[in-house]
Amino acid sequence: MSIERILGNLVLRDEVFGRLRDGGWSPLGHQPPGELFEELLRLNEEGLLDWMLNAGEVILDGARPMLPVVGGSFARAALPTMSASLEAVRPILEQAGSAVGRLEYGVERRVAGTGWLVEVPGQGGLVVTNRHVALRFGKRTDAGPDFRHDLDNRPVPVAMELKAEGNMVESWRVPVTQILHVEPDSGPDLALLRLAPRATTPPPIRLGDAVAVGSDIAVIGFSTDNPGDSADNILLGGRFGFKTLSPGTVTQVEAARIAHDASTTPGFSGAPVLDFQGRAVGVHFAGEKRVANFAVTVETLRQFLAVGIPA
């Protein structure tokens, strides 16, 4: 992907500029466009832009569907073998999917990525997402993570939309009141948020066990157009920005990450990788085109939650 294409695409440009401002690689502040362009070139040469922008990919053309979720129910898969396995666990996956939301920020309600309610004993309203998602609306300070501020020095509003299912009618939008923890760049791509107290919220997602290669999984997130690939347009029929379930399998297991072949797009950043018991076994964060998508392991997530929740 060329620098020109990044700068010419408002969504990608916003993501890159936000990451450059607050990601810890370069304190750009309000550098003029010429210096910013030089910084983009430098990051491109070091291979960091690809890492930033390739947050989800289609791995197997046509073999891994992306199923729209409407009214809390995901579409039936056209592939007979995949359809049978998904139908057997439909209620379980749909309940888990109700706890997945689209993270929106600013008065324009720009999409930062995906977040989900995680079950932690004695806690409520905790949302897991990626570090690179949280840094679109948050920043690091000496006192800890905080929201960015607008030109009037007011915190940028952030909320999680738990519906956004494409019917353009229902909405279940809950404000994000705190950025509790953001992992350093040397750590896993994780961040933890807290929602405003509400009388009712969907049941949070439980954490599962370590998975093995070949395990069936489903990733639930919010699709966005990947301008570097037309496969997502075909799989989604141009339906972007709404809740989507993508089934697949685990293809590799490492100490700190798993690889999977479910079809995703950059908007899936922060999405839960679910086993077929509806439990989170990973947190999706990146992909390599036609190779694999990657998720933080559930063991790493458990360690993160142990230090990320204030005493």
Backbone bond lengths (Angstrom), bond angles and torsions (degrees), N, CA, C in turn:
res aa  C-N    CA-C-N  psi(-1)  N-CA   C-N-CA  omega(-1)  CA-C   N-CA-C  phi
1 M - - - 1.460 - - 1.525 109.10 -
2 S 1.305 117.47 128.35 1.454 121.12 -175.03 1.528 111.38 -83.02
3 I 1.342 114.69 158.70 1.467 119.68 175.09 1.517 109.82 -60.18
4 E 1.329 116.81 -39.54 1.467 120.22 -178.84 1.525 111.17 -59.87
5 R 1.339 115.46 -38.84 1.459 118.49 -179.40 1.527 110.96 -69.01
6 I 1.327 116.03 -38.17 1.460 119.62 177.83 1.525 110.33 -62.20
7 L 1.327 115.87 -49.48 1.464 119.42 -177.44 1.519 112.10 -67.14
8 G 1.326 117.81 -26.17 1.455 120.96 -179.52 1.505 114.32 -84.98
9 N 1.343 117.76 -9.21 1.457 121.61 -179.94 1.518 108.55 -107.96
10 L 1.338 117.22 116.47 1.462 120.66 -172.45 1.519 112.33 -62.40
11 V 1.340 117.45 -38.25 1.459 120.25 -178.37 1.523 110.59 -67.24
12 L 1.330 116.24 -48.44 1.458 119.95 179.90 1.521 111.11 -65.46
13 R 1.325 115.73 -40.68 1.462 119.09 -178.91 1.526 110.80 -62.64
14 D 1.345 116.51 -41.48 1.453 120.21 178.93 1.521 110.69 -62.72
15 E 1.334 116.62 -40.39 1.457 120.00 179.50 1.522 111.26 -65.28
16 V 1.330 116.30 -45.75 1.457 119.95 -178.95 1.515 110.97 -64.58
17 F 1.324 116.90 -46.59 1.461 119.87 -176.29 1.525 110.80 -64.32
18 G 1.347 116.20 -40.52 1.451 119.42 178.71 1.517 111.55 -63.35
19 R 1.318 116.53 -40.95 1.471 120.40 -179.87 1.525 110.62 -68.57
20 L 1.302 116.49 -36.93 1.454 119.70 179.02 1.531 111.11 -67.12
21 R 1.336 116.03 -38.05 1.460 119.46 -177.74 1.519 112.24 -66.68
22 D 1.347 115.43 -43.09 1.453 118.06 -168.84 1.519 114.32 -124.58
23 G 1.300 118.23 6.46 1.455 120.03 -175.16 1.501 114.77 -81.44
24 G 1.296 119.30 -10.99 1.455 119.92 176.29 1.515 113.90 97.11
25 W 1.341 118.72 -7.27 1.450 119.55 179.68 1.523 111.86 -81.82
26 S 1.350 115.02 -37.46 1.462 117.80 -175.53 1.516 110.29 -152.41
27 P 1.316 120.15 121.74 1.467 122.53 -179.91 1.522 111.10 -77.82
28 L 1.331 115.63 76.23 1.463 118.46 -174.05 1.527 112.76 -70.43
29 G 1.348 115.84 -36.87 1.451 117.59 -177.30 1.511 110.82 59.12
30 H 1.335 116.04 -121.95 1.457 120.73 -178.51 1.526 110.54 -113.94
31 Q 1.316 116.27 45.96 1.453 118.86 178.96 1.524 110.55 -61.94
32 P 1.308 118.01 146.46 1.462 120.28 178.32 1.513 111.11 -65.81
33 P 1.353 118.56 160.38 1.467 122.30 -175.70 1.520 114.08 -53.10
34 G 1.347 117.96 -36.14 1.458 119.31 -178.66 1.515 112.30 -62.28
35 E 1.323 115.99 -44.48 1.460 119.84 179.33 1.525 111.42 -69.38
36 L 1.341 116.61 -35.45 1.450 120.50 177.37 1.523 110.50 -63.65
37 F 1.325 116.10 -41.83 1.458 119.93 178.99 1.524 110.37 -62.84
38 E 1.329 116.93 -40.14 1.461 119.99 177.49 1.526 110.67 -62.40
39 E 1.340 116.07 -38.16 1.459 119.58 178.46 1.528 110.87 -66.42
40 L 1.318 116.69 -39.76 1.465 120.40 176.30 1.525 110.63 -61.11
41 L 1.312 116.96 -43.15 1.465 120.53 178.79 1.524 110.43 -61.60
42 R 1.326 116.34 -42.63 1.459 119.62 -179.61 1.523 110.73 -62.85
43 L 1.325 116.53 -45.95 1.456 119.94 -179.78 1.524 111.32 -64.63
44 N 1.330 115.63 -35.81 1.458 119.38 177.97 1.529 110.53 -64.03
45 E 1.323 116.15 -42.31 1.463 120.39 179.23 1.528 111.73 -63.41
46 E 1.336 116.49 -33.03 1.453 120.68 -179.67 1.526 112.56 -84.66
47 G 1.338 116.84 -1.47 1.454 120.35 178.85 1.512 115.04 78.90
48 L 1.341 118.06 11.00 1.453 120.71 -176.51 1.518 113.04 -81.70
49 L 1.310 118.25 -28.88 1.460 119.57 179.50 1.519 111.25 -64.95
50 D 1.321 116.66 -40.50 1.454 119.30 177.55 1.518 110.78 -58.87
51 W 1.335 116.00 -42.83 1.466 119.45 178.69 1.526 110.77 -61.93
52 M 1.334 116.29 -40.34 1.450 120.14 -177.97 1.511 112.63 -66.98
53 L 1.314 117.02 -39.25 1.458 121.33 -169.46 1.520 113.29 -94.96
54 N 1.318 118.42 -25.50 1.456 120.29 -178.11 1.515 110.14 -87.92
55 A 1.319 115.55 68.20 1.458 120.46 -176.45 1.515 112.42 -89.84
56 G 1.306 119.22 2.48 1.447 122.38 178.21 1.505 110.32 -178.40
57 E 1.323 116.15 141.21 1.463 120.11 -175.86 1.525 110.83 -142.24
58 V 1.331 115.12 160.27 1.452 121.77 167.78 1.526 106.74 -89.18
59 I 1.322 116.41 121.23 1.456 120.97 -173.72 1.529 111.43 -94.07
60 L 1.329 116.79 -47.44 1.463 121.86 -177.91 1.519 109.19 -118.79
61 D 1.324 117.71 105.06 1.465 121.47 -178.26 1.520 111.05 -58.12
62 G 1.334 115.95 122.50 1.450 120.88 173.48 1.513 115.22 79.43
63 A 1.325 118.96 -16.19 1.457 121.27 -176.10 1.523 113.21 -94.95
64 R 1.324 117.05 -13.42 1.458 121.55 -179.52 1.525 108.32 -130.77
65 P 1.332 117.50 100.80 1.472 120.70 -175.16 1.522 112.59 -73.09
66 M 1.329 114.84 165.06 1.456 122.67 170.56 1.524 105.49 -120.10
67 L 1.334 116.69 113.77 1.459 122.18 -168.13 1.523 110.83 -104.29
68 P 1.339 118.26 115.89 1.467 121.00 179.89 1.526 111.32 -61.35
69 V 1.331 115.03 142.90 1.461 122.06 174.99 1.524 107.85 -106.56
70 V 1.312 117.03 121.38 1.468 122.40 178.63 1.523 108.05 -136.03
71 G 1.334 115.85 130.34 1.457 119.33 -178.48 1.516 112.63 63.27
72 G 1.329 116.32 27.82 1.451 120.99 179.42 1.504 114.98 81.63
73 S 1.343 117.44 -0.13 1.456 121.57 -176.19 1.521 110.41 -119.77
74 F 1.345 116.94 133.63 1.455 119.31 179.52 1.530 111.03 -88.82
75 A 1.322 115.92 150.99 1.457 121.61 -178.66 1.526 110.54 -64.39
76 R 1.316 115.58 152.19 1.468 120.61 179.18 1.520 109.51 -73.94
77 A 1.326 116.22 135.43 1.465 120.79 179.12 1.518 110.31 -71.28
78 A 1.334 116.02 140.84 1.458 120.80 -179.16 1.528 112.33 -76.13
79 L 1.324 117.82 -28.24 1.461 120.94 -179.75 1.526 109.38 -74.00
80 P 1.347 118.92 120.07 1.471 121.42 -173.49 1.523 114.33 -55.93
81 T 1.332 118.49 -46.19 1.462 119.93 -177.85 1.515 111.67 -66.02
82 M 1.316 117.07 -40.55 1.458 120.28 179.31 1.525 110.29 -71.09
83 S 1.325 116.77 -37.21 1.453 120.35 179.92 1.518 111.42 -61.24
84 A 1.327 117.39 -42.31 1.461 120.90 -178.60 1.522 111.66 -61.38
85 S 1.333 116.85 -45.03 1.463 119.20 -178.11 1.523 111.37 -68.81
86 L 1.318 117.48 -36.94 1.463 120.58 179.42 1.525 111.83 -70.23
87 E 1.323 116.66 -40.88 1.464 119.52 -179.87 1.524 110.93 -62.75
88 A 1.321 116.76 -31.33 1.464 120.17 -178.98 1.521 112.13 -66.84
89 V 1.328 116.56 -24.41 1.472 119.74 -177.64 1.534 111.31 -121.28
90 R 1.309 117.24 17.54 1.470 120.81 -176.67 1.524 112.67 -51.81
91 P 1.340 121.14 -53.18 1.478 119.40 -177.21 1.518 112.88 -59.01
92 I 1.328 117.06 -35.56 1.462 121.19 -178.12 1.527 110.77 -67.43
93 L 1.341 115.97 -47.46 1.463 119.90 -178.85 1.521 111.36 -68.70
94 E 1.330 117.33 -36.10 1.461 119.60 -179.68 1.518 111.59 -68.85
95 Q 1.319 117.82 -36.04 1.470 119.25 175.68 1.518 110.59 -64.46
96 A 1.336 116.68 -44.68 1.459 119.55 178.07 1.526 111.01 -62.03
97 G 1.329 115.89 -39.41 1.463 120.01 -178.75 1.512 113.82 -63.36
98 S 1.333 117.27 -24.37 1.469 119.40 179.45 1.525 111.72 -65.89
99 A 1.340 117.03 -20.42 1.468 121.57 -179.32 1.521 112.69 -91.86
100 V 1.336 117.31 5.09 1.464 122.25 -179.24 1.523 109.03 -100.87
101 G 1.334 116.44 133.39 1.454 119.74 -176.36 1.514 113.29 -135.02
102 R 1.316 114.17 163.46 1.461 122.41 177.14 1.519 108.24 -94.29
103 L 1.332 117.20 120.71 1.461 121.40 179.34 1.517 109.88 -82.78
104 E 1.334 115.92 122.17 1.461 122.91 -176.29 1.523 109.58 -121.29
105 Y 1.335 116.91 145.50 1.466 119.15 -179.33 1.521 110.41 -141.78
106 G 1.342 114.24 155.68 1.470 120.97 -179.87 1.515 111.45 79.09
107 V 1.324 115.16 165.20 1.465 119.53 178.85 1.519 110.98 -66.05
108 E 1.342 116.68 -22.84 1.463 120.40 178.40 1.518 111.93 -80.58
109 R 1.332 117.99 -6.44 1.465 124.01 -179.31 1.526 110.38 56.51
110 R 1.325 115.80 49.70 1.462 120.27 176.70 1.523 110.09 -68.87
111 V 1.314 116.34 145.82 1.455 121.41 -176.48 1.526 109.74 -86.09
112 A 1.336 115.82 122.97 1.461 120.56 177.78 1.518 111.49 -92.85
113 G 1.313 117.23 -33.38 1.457 121.45 -177.33 1.517 109.70 157.83
114 T 1.320 115.84 -153.79 1.464 122.45 -175.62 1.526 109.93 -113.68
115 G 1.338 115.97 144.98 1.453 122.43 173.11 1.518 109.57 -137.13
116 W 1.328 116.45 165.04 1.466 118.98 -179.79 1.517 111.09 -152.34
117 L 1.322 114.56 146.78 1.451 121.69 179.29 1.521 109.76 -74.30
118 V 1.327 116.32 127.28 1.456 121.60 -177.89 1.527 109.69 -110.54
119 E 1.324 116.33 140.59 1.458 121.20 179.52 1.519 110.31 -81.15
120 V 1.321 115.98 119.64 1.460 123.22 175.27 1.521 106.75 -133.71
121 P 1.334 118.70 120.71 1.466 120.19 -178.74 1.523 112.54 -53.58
122 G 1.334 115.57 132.30 1.454 121.01 177.56 1.508 114.80 79.88
123 Q 1.334 116.95 2.10 1.466 121.24 -178.93 1.526 109.65 -125.68
124 G 1.325 115.89 155.47 1.460 120.73 176.36 1.518 110.31 -141.58
125 G 1.320 115.91 153.78 1.460 120.59 175.42 1.498 115.58 71.77
126 L 1.341 118.65 21.36 1.462 121.36 179.16 1.526 109.90 -87.95
127 V 1.333 115.53 133.44 1.459 121.89 -176.34 1.521 109.58 -122.59
128 V 1.319 116.48 127.80 1.457 123.03 175.80 1.525 109.19 -96.10
129 T 1.322 116.78 138.97 1.450 122.44 173.01 1.535 108.21 -152.56
130 N 1.312 116.49 -172.63 1.469 120.70 176.29 1.520 111.04 -86.22
131 R 1.311 116.15 153.25 1.467 122.02 171.32 1.520 110.44 -56.79
132 H 1.351 117.42 -46.45 1.467 119.03 -175.51 1.522 111.93 -69.75
133 V 1.336 117.62 -18.16 1.467 120.77 172.46 1.526 109.69 -77.06
134 A 1.334 116.69 -49.27 1.465 120.42 -178.17 1.521 112.48 -61.47
135 L 1.331 117.11 -31.73 1.468 119.80 -178.63 1.519 112.87 -77.38
136 R 1.318 117.91 -0.66 1.461 119.70 171.60 1.521 110.47 -76.26
137 F 1.334 116.98 -30.83 1.466 119.86 178.96 1.523 112.10 -119.87
138 G 1.335 117.32 -4.77 1.453 120.97 -178.90 1.512 112.24 -119.95
139 K 1.314 115.47 175.75 1.459 121.17 179.67 1.524 108.47 -150.60
140 R 1.309 115.03 161.14 1.453 120.74 174.67 1.534 109.44 -92.33
141 T 1.317 116.67 139.44 1.465 121.41 174.75 1.525 107.73 -134.65
142 D 1.318 116.57 169.34 1.467 120.75 178.69 1.530 111.02 -61.98
143 A 1.330 115.85 -28.01 1.465 120.14 -178.52 1.528 111.83 -89.48
144 G 1.326 116.87 -1.04 1.459 120.44 -178.19 1.517 110.94 119.49
145 P 1.334 117.72 -179.61 1.470 119.78 -178.19 1.521 112.08 -68.17
146 D 1.320 115.37 149.03 1.463 120.95 -179.25 1.518 107.83 -150.61
147 F 1.340 115.42 166.92 1.451 120.03 176.47 1.531 110.22 -74.73
148 R 1.310 116.20 148.31 1.463 119.02 169.02 1.523 109.40 -64.91
149 H 1.312 115.20 161.02 1.460 120.22 178.22 1.524 109.72 -116.32
150 D 1.349 114.78 149.95 1.458 119.26 178.39 1.526 110.02 -83.84
151 L 1.325 116.70 -172.56 1.464 120.85 -176.88 1.520 112.68 -65.70
152 D 1.336 116.60 -20.95 1.466 120.50 176.46 1.526 111.53 -94.81
153 N 1.344 115.64 13.89 1.456 122.50 177.59 1.526 113.12 63.93
154 R 1.326 115.48 30.40 1.459 120.70 175.31 1.524 108.85 -102.64
155 P 1.333 118.45 142.45 1.467 120.18 178.24 1.522 110.72 -58.40
156 V 1.320 116.42 136.75 1.458 121.01 177.00 1.524 108.89 -66.10
157 P 1.341 118.73 126.35 1.470 119.79 179.92 1.523 111.24 -69.03
158 V 1.335 115.03 138.73 1.463 122.08 179.72 1.522 108.06 -132.86
159 A 1.312 116.76 140.21 1.466 120.88 178.75 1.516 109.58 -147.06
160 M 1.334 115.57 160.36 1.455 121.17 174.22 1.517 108.72 -112.50
161 E 1.324 115.89 119.33 1.463 122.83 177.82 1.521 108.11 -92.34
162 L 1.339 116.13 112.04 1.454 121.07 -173.92 1.526 113.11 -85.88
163 K 1.298 117.04 -7.90 1.470 119.84 177.74 1.529 109.02 -101.54
164 A 1.338 117.46 -92.76 1.469 121.61 -179.11 1.526 110.64 44.78
165 E 1.331 115.21 52.65 1.454 120.24 -173.96 1.525 113.64 -102.62
166 G 1.319 117.61 8.07 1.452 119.21 173.28 1.505 115.15 97.21
167 N 1.354 117.84 -12.12 1.460 117.40 178.29 1.527 112.33 -85.90
168 M 1.361 115.73 -5.71 1.470 122.39 172.92 1.531 112.30 59.95
169 V 1.323 117.61 19.82 1.467 120.72 -178.97 1.522 110.11 -115.73
170 E 1.332 116.51 -59.61 1.460 120.57 -175.39 1.525 111.35 -78.37
171 S 1.336 114.81 146.24 1.455 121.04 175.73 1.519 108.37 -144.95
172 W 1.305 116.12 140.16 1.464 122.31 175.39 1.512 105.48 -139.76
173 R 1.313 115.15 85.54 1.459 121.84 -170.23 1.522 109.12 -108.76
174 V 1.337 115.95 123.62 1.461 121.38 -177.45 1.524 108.52 -121.63
175 P 1.337 118.60 126.65 1.465 120.43 179.92 1.527 112.44 -63.45
176 V 1.321 115.84 145.05 1.461 122.66 169.94 1.522 106.71 -91.59
177 T 1.326 116.79 122.48 1.466 120.30 -174.96 1.522 113.45 -101.82
178 Q 1.349 117.65 -21.42 1.466 120.14 -177.59 1.524 110.96 -144.79
179 I 1.321 115.00 144.30 1.464 121.29 164.44 1.521 104.86 -102.62
180 L 1.321 115.90 103.45 1.458 120.61 -171.29 1.521 112.72 -76.61
181 H 1.333 116.44 -40.70 1.462 118.85 -174.67 1.520 109.43 -158.54
182 V 1.323 116.06 138.04 1.460 122.87 174.36 1.516 107.07 -129.49
183 E 1.328 116.36 122.60 1.453 120.19 -178.98 1.535 110.67 -65.55
184 P 1.326 118.05 145.78 1.477 119.56 174.23 1.519 110.20 -65.48
185 D 1.321 115.51 164.31 1.463 119.92 -178.01 1.520 112.48 -60.63
186 S 1.324 116.76 -24.40 1.457 120.10 179.27 1.524 112.51 -79.93
187 G 1.334 117.41 -10.15 1.455 122.08 -178.40 1.513 112.45 -100.31
188 P 1.329 117.13 -174.04 1.461 120.56 178.60 1.524 111.57 -65.76
189 D 1.319 116.17 155.44 1.470 122.12 -176.59 1.526 109.57 -79.09
190 L 1.335 115.60 74.92 1.459 121.45 -174.54 1.526 111.10 -136.36
191 A 1.320 114.69 149.50 1.463 122.11 172.80 1.522 107.85 -147.86
192 L 1.334 115.75 156.35 1.454 121.40 -177.87 1.522 109.36 -128.60
193 L 1.329 115.90 130.11 1.457 123.11 -178.63 1.529 109.56 -120.30
194 R 1.341 115.28 164.55 1.463 119.82 173.32 1.528 109.57 -126.80
195 L 1.323 115.26 134.85 1.461 121.01 178.32 1.521 110.30 -88.06
196 A 1.334 115.58 158.46 1.454 121.15 173.20 1.525 109.34 -64.06
197 P 1.346 117.73 144.09 1.471 119.91 178.93 1.530 110.66 -60.09
198 R 1.326 114.97 137.65 1.461 121.21 177.12 1.513 108.75 -137.03
199 A 1.347 114.16 154.97 1.464 118.26 179.67 1.524 110.70 -63.76
200 T 1.311 116.42 -38.60 1.461 120.55 -179.52 1.523 110.06 -137.39
201 T 1.303 115.28 138.46 1.464 122.84 170.10 1.524 106.42 -141.75
202 P 1.328 117.86 161.29 1.457 119.12 178.99 1.529 110.76 -62.52
203 P 1.327 117.64 155.21 1.468 119.65 175.38 1.521 110.14 -59.34
204 P 1.326 118.57 134.44 1.464 120.34 -179.96 1.526 111.15 -69.16
205 I 1.318 115.36 163.03 1.464 121.70 -178.98 1.523 109.51 -86.61
206 R 1.324 116.02 131.04 1.462 121.23 177.02 1.526 109.89 -77.26
207 L 1.310 115.95 155.50 1.448 121.01 174.40 1.525 109.59 -87.33
208 G 1.330 115.62 141.28 1.450 120.77 -178.61 1.511 112.58 -101.31
209 D 1.325 114.56 -159.06 1.457 121.62 -179.32 1.521 109.90 -103.52
210 A 1.316 115.80 169.13 1.461 120.27 175.43 1.528 109.56 -59.70
211 V 1.324 116.38 142.07 1.460 121.29 -176.91 1.523 110.59 -104.49
212 A 1.332 114.87 160.33 1.458 121.55 178.60 1.521 109.74 -109.64
213 V 1.316 116.37 160.41 1.462 121.06 175.23 1.527 108.88 -58.12
214 G 1.325 116.11 135.13 1.454 121.63 -178.70 1.507 114.42 94.80
215 S 1.346 118.24 -8.08 1.460 121.13 179.26 1.518 110.93 -66.31
216 D 1.329 117.04 140.00 1.461 121.85 174.80 1.516 109.59 -73.62
217 I 1.333 115.96 136.65 1.464 120.71 177.69 1.534 109.37 -140.55
218 A 1.321 115.63 164.98 1.462 122.12 172.51 1.517 107.76 -138.27
219 V 1.318 116.41 136.51 1.463 122.32 177.68 1.522 107.29 -110.61
220 I 1.323 117.12 127.04 1.467 121.07 -179.80 1.525 108.07 -114.78
221 G 1.327 115.65 119.68 1.456 120.22 -178.09 1.515 111.05 -155.67
222 F 1.328 115.21 -162.74 1.464 121.47 -174.94 1.520 109.23 -120.90
223 S 1.311 115.55 112.47 1.460 122.07 -172.44 1.520 111.78 -70.61
224 T 1.325 116.01 138.21 1.458 122.04 170.57 1.513 107.94 -130.17
225 D 1.310 116.55 155.79 1.459 120.89 -177.88 1.520 110.11 -70.64
226 N 1.320 115.50 128.73 1.462 121.21 173.07 1.520 106.89 -97.63
227 P 1.342 118.30 103.39 1.463 120.29 -174.26 1.517 114.01 -64.08
228 G 1.330 117.58 -13.96 1.458 120.35 179.22 1.507 113.28 -88.52
229 D 1.352 118.05 3.60 1.457 120.78 -175.44 1.523 108.66 -150.82
230 S 1.327 116.91 131.58 1.469 120.99 178.81 1.516 112.27 -91.55
231 A 1.344 118.07 -8.82 1.460 120.48 -175.67 1.520 111.64 -63.37
232 D 1.346 117.24 -36.01 1.458 118.46 -179.41 1.529 111.20 -66.70
233 N 1.335 117.87 -32.70 1.462 120.73 175.93 1.519 110.61 -61.60
234 I 1.327 116.13 -40.88 1.463 120.62 -179.41 1.523 110.37 -67.96
235 L 1.333 117.34 -45.92 1.457 121.27 -177.60 1.526 112.36 -66.42
236 L 1.327 116.77 -34.55 1.456 120.97 -175.35 1.519 113.96 -103.26
237 G 1.328 117.33 -8.21 1.453 119.87 -178.06 1.511 113.24 60.72
238 G 1.341 116.54 33.19 1.469 120.74 179.47 1.515 113.96 78.14
239 R 1.326 118.16 10.23 1.469 122.13 -178.05 1.529 108.40 -91.20
240 F 1.315 116.58 96.35 1.459 121.26 -176.09 1.526 111.11 -116.64
241 G 1.330 115.38 151.61 1.454 121.42 175.04 1.511 115.02 93.09
242 F 1.338 117.32 0.57 1.456 120.20 -175.11 1.520 111.46 -116.87
243 K 1.330 115.30 164.31 1.463 121.02 -176.95 1.527 110.37 -62.88
244 T 1.333 115.19 134.21 1.461 122.10 -173.70 1.528 109.43 -143.21
245 L 1.326 115.76 139.78 1.470 121.07 174.88 1.516 109.15 -108.35
246 S 1.327 116.37 128.38 1.457 122.29 -179.14 1.525 109.44 -122.43
247 P 1.334 117.71 110.59 1.462 120.36 178.80 1.522 112.02 -84.25
248 G 1.322 116.35 157.92 1.458 120.72 178.01 1.510 110.45 -175.68
249 T 1.316 115.63 -159.81 1.464 121.36 178.31 1.522 110.13 -136.22
250 V 1.316 115.54 158.74 1.465 121.84 173.79 1.527 107.86 -77.52
251 T 1.316 116.85 128.51 1.467 120.93 -177.02 1.527 113.67 -109.03
252 Q 1.331 117.06 -17.04 1.459 120.46 -179.92 1.516 108.99 -160.47
253 V 1.320 116.60 145.11 1.462 121.82 178.78 1.523 108.51 -127.08
254 E 1.329 116.11 125.04 1.453 122.40 176.44 1.524 109.11 -123.02
255 A 1.310 116.60 179.49 1.463 120.24 -175.80 1.521 112.31 -62.72
256 A 1.321 117.19 -42.10 1.462 120.53 -173.70 1.522 113.77 -115.31
257 R 1.335 117.91 -5.18 1.459 118.88 179.95 1.523 110.05 -150.76
258 I 1.322 114.56 157.38 1.454 121.65 170.82 1.517 108.16 -118.09
259 A 1.319 116.22 154.17 1.457 121.66 173.80 1.520 108.06 -108.54
260 H 1.333 116.18 146.28 1.461 120.88 178.32 1.523 109.53 -143.41
261 D 1.325 116.44 165.72 1.458 120.04 -176.59 1.523 113.67 -115.19
262 A 1.344 117.87 14.65 1.463 119.87 174.45 1.523 109.81 -64.27
263 S 1.322 116.96 144.08 1.469 121.28 -179.63 1.528 109.58 -75.11
264 T 1.327 116.80 125.60 1.456 121.28 178.90 1.524 109.89 -136.62
265 T 1.321 115.59 169.12 1.460 123.28 174.71 1.530 107.21 -131.49
266 P 1.353 118.35 171.86 1.470 118.91 -178.82 1.529 114.79 -54.72
267 G 1.340 118.74 -28.85 1.461 120.57 179.50 1.513 114.34 -67.12
268 F 1.343 117.34 -13.31 1.460 121.57 177.22 1.521 112.41 -77.67
269 S 1.299 118.91 -3.03 1.469 120.82 178.91 1.518 110.61 -52.22
270 G 1.324 116.83 125.60 1.454 121.83 -179.53 1.511 114.35 93.22
271 A 1.340 118.52 -3.94 1.465 122.25 -175.14 1.517 111.83 -70.56
272 P 1.339 117.25 148.69 1.460 119.94 175.63 1.524 110.63 -76.39
273 V 1.311 115.83 138.67 1.458 122.15 168.62 1.522 105.38 -96.30
274 L 1.335 116.54 116.54 1.458 121.83 -172.26 1.517 111.79 -105.70
275 D 1.336 116.48 141.52 1.453 118.63 167.84 1.528 107.87 -82.10
276 F 1.327 117.04 178.50 1.458 119.21 -175.86 1.529 112.22 -84.45
277 Q 1.334 116.48 16.13 1.458 121.82 165.93 1.525 110.71 -106.34
278 G 1.341 116.14 8.06 1.451 121.53 177.87 1.513 113.85 77.11
279 R 1.335 117.95 17.94 1.456 121.82 -178.80 1.529 110.09 -103.05
280 A 1.324 116.41 147.03 1.463 120.67 178.93 1.518 109.73 -76.55
281 V 1.330 116.05 125.17 1.466 121.40 177.16 1.525 111.07 -116.93
282 G 1.342 116.41 5.64 1.455 121.04 178.38 1.509 111.09 -179.07
283 V 1.329 115.48 170.10 1.469 122.88 176.64 1.525 106.97 -127.48
284 H 1.334 116.69 113.06 1.464 121.06 -177.18 1.527 110.40 -64.40
285 F 1.351 116.39 138.76 1.465 117.63 179.42 1.523 114.94 -141.98
286 A 1.334 120.43 -17.05 1.467 119.22 -175.90 1.516 109.99 -165.00
287 G 1.337 115.39 170.60 1.452 120.73 176.91 1.510 111.65 -154.73
288 E 1.319 115.16 153.36 1.456 122.00 174.89 1.520 107.65 -118.13
289 K 1.313 116.26 122.14 1.457 122.23 -170.53 1.522 112.53 -52.18
290 R 1.329 115.23 125.85 1.463 124.85 178.18 1.529 113.23 59.99
291 V 1.325 117.19 16.05 1.464 120.43 178.05 1.530 110.15 -116.71
292 A 1.331 117.01 -65.21 1.466 120.53 -178.62 1.518 109.88 -169.07
293 N 1.326 115.22 158.01 1.444 122.20 165.82 1.523 107.95 -104.61
294 F 1.342 116.38 156.89 1.454 119.92 -171.43 1.527 111.35 -129.00
295 A 1.329 114.56 147.24 1.464 121.58 179.35 1.518 110.00 -139.41
296 V 1.325 115.81 145.44 1.460 121.98 172.15 1.528 107.85 -66.85
297 T 1.319 118.28 138.50 1.463 121.58 -177.87 1.522 111.39 -70.92
298 V 1.331 115.66 157.41 1.458 120.20 179.18 1.523 110.65 -67.39
299 E 1.323 118.51 -30.69 1.465 120.00 176.65 1.524 110.85 -64.11
300 T 1.335 116.20 -41.92 1.469 120.47 177.30 1.523 110.22 -64.98
301 L 1.321 116.78 -39.09 1.464 120.81 178.69 1.526 110.43 -63.00
302 R 1.318 117.91 -41.48 1.467 120.44 178.50 1.537 110.64 -60.29
303 Q 1.313 116.78 -43.95 1.465 120.50 178.70 1.523 110.56 -63.16
304 F 1.316 116.45 -40.03 1.465 121.97 178.97 1.542 110.32 -62.30
305 L 1.334 116.82 -45.39 1.467 119.98 -179.09 1.525 111.34 -64.74
306 A 1.317 116.37 -31.75 1.462 119.96 -178.75 1.524 111.97 -64.39
307 V 1.334 117.47 -30.40 1.467 120.85 -179.26 1.538 111.86 -104.84
308 G 1.321 117.23 -16.43 1.457 120.00 -173.63 1.509 115.05 -85.82
309 I 1.329 116.62 -19.27 1.476 119.88 -178.00 1.525 108.67 -92.17
310 P 1.327 117.68 123.13 1.472 120.15 -179.79 1.527 111.33 -60.94
311 A 1.324 115.40 144.46 1.467 120.30 179.54 1.529 111.32 -67.45
